[in-house]
Amino acid sequence: MSDPSPMERWEKGTELTDIWAQQGSGKKPEKSKTPEKKK
């Protein structure tokens, strides 16, 4: 499974991109249910 390019991630949603970056783009992008959990 090839991860989508950073641009594609950004187009899909900056929130998803944030989560991807936080998880090191290792896991699939989960919908940000709690945006406060960004630490």
C-alpha positions, -999 to 999 in steps of 0.1 A, spaced: 0 0 0 16 32 -11 10 62 11 -6 92 -8 17 121 -16 18 150 9 -1 171 -16 -29 145 -19 -31 143 19 -34 181 21 -61 181 -5 -80 155 13 -79 176 45 -52 194 65 -66 177 96 -58 142 82 -24 155 72 -17 166 107 -27 132 121 -6 115 94 24 136 104 19 129 141 18 92 135 47 94 111 24 84 82 27 49 94 -9 42 102 -40 50 81 -54 85 85 -81 84 112 -108 110 113 -99 136 139 -127 130 164 -109 150 191 -87 177 176 -75 185 211 -56 152 211 -27 167 191 2 162 215 
